[in-house]
Amino acid sequence: MSRRRLVAVAAVAAVAAAGAVAGLAHLASRQQSRLLRAAAHALGRELRAERVGLTFRGGLGVTLEEVTIGDDPAFHATEPFLTAHRLGMRLSLLPLLRSRLVVDRVVVDEPVVRLVRDRAGRLNVSTLGGRGRKAKSSPDTPRRHGPAFQLGALRVRHGTLRYSDRATGRGVGLTDVAVDARAPRLGAPMPIAVRAQLASANLRLEDITSQGVLDLAGARPAYHGTVTAARGALGSLPLTRLRATLRASPPDLALDSLAFELLGGSATGDARLTASTLEAHLAGRGIDLARVRAPPGAPHPAGALDLDAALAGPAPGTEDFEAALTGSGTFRVAEGRVAGVGIGPAILEILRPLMGSGAADRLRSRYPDLLGSEDLRFTQLAGTGRLAHRRVHSDDLVLVGASYDAHATGDLGLDGDVDMAVRVVASSALTDDLLGRSRLRPVLVDARDRLAIPLHVHGPLQHPRVTPEPAFVAAITRGLLAQTGIEERASSLVERLLGGKRRRER
């Protein structure tokens, strides 16, 4: 073929291509208003855009800028259901040549979606697509070739999702939301993949990923899938590597096979949340209490915690939430300390009249776990607890240290107020160092010939008031008075014991 003929063929092809593109653009431009009406009809909501234009990037399409999708009027909303900076719709070419509107892909940039649950329990998303109310027919909606708005894929980028419950006042927000949905349909389940960040009053999760199925066809939207989060925090407790199976149909939420890392240990469990109730089960292993963030100047706990606990009550945010919570569980802490409780200094103060000069310093050095400081160090702490009326009650709390063991019963309030009876039993070595061959020894030791000191610990847990039980004071007093010439010492001892000095604040 000669060069002239090649140039002519190329010119004809270019003209034909330009004509085809112009023809497709003309078809698309004629369908813009029809496309908007079809999309609005499919959503069952008012759809507005400040600017509408054509694009050839990635294929022929329509772009909408500053998009607004109205909310259901029945919700009396002051804000639209959705606003978006840009919405792009790529059109399928072959159906367009036959004057049919088939959208191959929708991409939504920077949307803000507002989900609202009213006081009657209805969700504003439940009426999308005209569900929940009688649909009105439109003369502009094509009927001969199936649905006017067929969608192949939906992509959301840099979105924000805000959920508010008007009945409880609770709310939660997802930011930096990305969604990929295949063949989405308002009337059928759709597979989706989600990435987001979550922030609420007491929970923060970063780098969330979820894959599952979203179903908008029922009376309430429903989602079932897996969810993971790289890191986050529950209150002040840092969480990492969270994973769970999620079932959600607002306001109901269920987490199964929940697992995460917490303070150097691990935790597993499950949870159920409805509009009015909460149920949760949690098992923790190897949680390092030394990593718990304490307020400046506050005593710091330590030890490796294992626990199994169950919790039930009203939904968070309801009135008197803490007062209505109930629960039970078991716990064990290895190689730890109860910070600032002050039992050791109280014991030295109680027994000072029975000790010689310099004995207190020697005992602090020899038995640091019990007497060395305000902290009570132990090799193991274990027991069970029952939560009710904002207080945790235990009848079988046991502490074991190198130089003592202790048994306690009583309550610890959620506000940090403690009221417990503690019986401290010294080791044989500590008993000998404290009492030796004193004539008071038979009065103060138990059946195992070990010094037993019953105490009452009450007040704020950080620096409680520690006093001996009256029966113990009476036993010492009778023993001293039975000896001659020591009435003055006995009087001094009684004054010390019954004075019950509060541990000084740090």
Disulfide bonds with the S-S distance in Angstrom:
none
